[in-house]
């Protein structure tokens, strides 16, 4: 380029000196950034939902464990058929005697469906209680 001459777009030396990004490059970069941010937002929403479901499952397991512990804390021959509610969750248990020195306790607990609040599922937990042997 000559000294004192103004650069033109057709001059290869002027094109090399030009700095910055074109409008197309900026639009592509903004689009990619937008897609990435939307993906992160969707992943964060899914993570929050899964944490809520995990909290629900943990509370359910703790309720079942609490009821099993309360039944197993009784003497082996003092457990009888019954029912209870733990935090609004219904439990029912039946006791049978498979042998003279043992009891089979079957606990049935209901839990609500994740997808449909009007549907309930029943889980069954089986526990054996036995007469302690002397010296054990």
Number of C-alpha atoms within 10 A of each C-alpha: 11 6 5 6 7 8 15 11 9 8 10 11 12 13 12 8 8 10 7 6 8 8 9 9 11 11 11 11 11 12 12 12 12 12 11 12 12 12 12 12 12 11 12 12 12 12 12 11 12 12 12 12 13 12 12 13 13 12 13 19 11 12 18 19 13 13 18 17 11 9 19 16 11 11 12 18 15 10 19 14 12 11 13 13 12 12 9 7 14 13 21 16 20 16 18 14 14 10 9 9 13 16 22 18 22 17 22 17 23 15 16 14 11 11 7 8 9 8 10 13 9 10 12 13 13 12 14 15 19 15 12 11 7 5 4 4
